[in-house]
Every structure is written in structure tokens, then in C-alpha cells.
Amino acid sequence: MPRTRPPYPPEFRAEAVRMARPTGKTHQQVADDLGVSRQSVANWLRQADLDDGRRDDGLTTVEREELLR
């Protein structure tokens, strides 16, 4: 059975977003710098865009948490 990894902490995800946005680095460059997958970085950027109101094609973190409750 493959090992699963616990979720990355929110602070780590926020740092990935900070590394990608202003610098213009690609998802792959940020992923390589942090030792995570490119898809993880893409997912975190997408969620950050939803939370910041830059996108409206999904649920924000607050909305998602409310649905779970």
C-alpha cells in the first residue's frame, strides 16, 4: 500500500503562493524549489485565487469549510 503524506500546513502553501505570484516563476520552478509536485502548486494557486476573489469558478476555503460542517 502506498504511503500517504499528511497535508502540507497552510503556512507552507501560502509561502508557495508568495513564491509564484510576484516572481513570475512557473509552477514547476516553485515545485522544484519546495520539493513538491507541480500539481500541488497549481492547486494551491487556484485556491488562493478563489479565496482572493480573482476567480469565481469554485468554492472559497471558507465556503468549503462551511459545507463540511
C-alpha positions as CSV (number, residue, x, y, z in Angstrom):
1,M,0.0,0.0,0.0
2,P,1.4,3.4,-0.9
3,R,2.4,5.8,1.9
4,T,0.3,8.9,2.2
5,R,1.6,12.2,3.3
6,P,-0.2,14.4,5.7
7,P,-1.5,17.7,4.2
8,Y,1.0,20.5,3.9
9,P,0.5,23.2,6.5
10,P,-1.4,26.4,5.4
11,E,1.8,28.4,6.0
12,F,3.8,26.3,3.6
13,R,1.1,26.6,1.0
14,A,0.9,30.4,1.4
15,E,4.7,30.5,1.0
16,A,4.4,28.7,-2.3
17,V,1.8,31.2,-3.5
18,R,4.1,34.1,-2.4
19,M,7.0,32.5,-4.3
20,A,5.0,32.1,-7.5
21,R,2.9,35.2,-7.8
22,P,5.2,38.2,-7.8
23,T,8.3,36.5,-9.2
24,G,6.6,35.0,-12.3
25,K,8.1,31.6,-11.6
26,T,6.4,28.7,-13.3
27,H,4.5,26.1,-11.2
28,Q,7.3,23.7,-12.0
29,Q,10.1,26.0,-10.8
30,V,8.3,26.7,-7.5
31,A,7.6,22.9,-7.1
32,D,11.2,22.1,-7.7
33,D,12.3,24.8,-5.2
34,L,10.0,23.4,-2.5
35,G,10.3,19.7,-3.3
36,V,6.6,19.2,-4.0
37,S,4.6,18.3,-7.2
38,R,3.8,20.8,-9.9
39,Q,0.1,19.9,-9.5
40,S,0.2,20.7,-5.8
41,V,1.5,24.2,-6.5
42,A,-1.1,24.7,-9.3
43,N,-3.9,23.6,-6.9
44,W,-2.7,26.0,-4.1
45,L,-2.5,28.9,-6.6
46,R,-6.0,28.2,-7.8
47,Q,-7.4,28.0,-4.3
48,A,-5.6,31.3,-3.3
49,D,-7.1,32.9,-6.4
50,L,-10.6,31.8,-5.3
51,D,-10.0,33.0,-1.8
52,D,-8.8,36.4,-3.0
53,G,-11.7,36.9,-5.4
54,R,-9.5,36.6,-8.5
55,R,-11.6,33.7,-9.7
56,D,-15.2,32.7,-9.2
57,D,-15.3,29.2,-10.7
58,G,-15.1,27.3,-7.4
59,L,-15.6,27.4,-3.7
60,T,-13.5,29.5,-1.4
61,T,-11.8,27.9,1.6
62,V,-14.5,29.4,3.9
63,E,-17.3,28.1,1.8
64,R,-15.7,24.6,1.6
65,E,-15.4,24.5,5.4
66,E,-19.0,25.6,5.9
67,L,-20.2,22.8,3.7
68,L,-18.1,20.3,5.7
69,R,-19.8,21.4,8.9
